[in-house]
Structures are given as C-alpha cells and as structure tokens.
Amino acid sequence: MERRKSPRRKMVLPVKILVDRTTHLAHTVDITGAGARLAGFRTQLQVGATIELQRGPRKAKFLVRWIKDLDANELQMGIECQDLQEKFWGVDLAQQDQESRNEMDALMTLLTRSKATSN
C-alpha cells in the first residue's frame, strides 16, 4: 500500500543538518516537494525530532518521520518539511513530473502504433 503523498525523485544532494546548534553533514538519497530520505548521518536522533536543514543559502525545519540504522556509524532517515519553501532543493519537481508524464505518453503512443502495424 502506497503511503507517499508525492512521488520520490532519486537525487543525491549535499545538505547540512543543524541539531542543537551543531552542524552535521549528510546527503539526500531521494527527494519530494515535502521531504526527503537522508543518508550519511552519524548522530543519533529520535523519531519526532525537529531538525533544521540547510541547502545552499536556504534553511527549513523538518520533522524526522522514521530512522533506520544502516550500520553502527550511519543512519538513514525520512524527513518531512515543516515550513515548506518553493524549490528548497533547487530543483523544479513539478517540471520533472510533467516531463516524465510526457515521456510516458510518447512511449505508450509508440507502443500502440507498433502493435497496430504488426496486426
């Protein structure tokens, strides 16, 4: 069962995570307009914690929704934005979604034509 509100985009972007006035480095694994999956984080956090992410000059608060231990020194976590900013990631996700739909429509048209001419 799908629980996501929007599709994920695989994208590795460096980010800074500010927790208790300490800056940590991590990176995204995939992103959405409302959140991300982060990896490369090495400090223990709790689900429900609020963190601040910095991507270039932009900063935003995120809620930690889930945490997965990859090994003793690395975590992955799902985060959800608390103060959504347009283009926080520096990527126009709406444009990419439209491009993906256009590519899929073109593929389906080609497949339909190919099937019609082979019959």
ABEGO torsion letter per residue (X at the ends): XBABABBBBBBBBBBBBBBGGBBBBBBBABBBAABBBBBGBABBBBBGBBBBBBBEABBBBBBBABBBBABAABBBBBBBBABBBBGAAGBBAAAAAAAAAAAAAAAAAAAAAAAAAAX
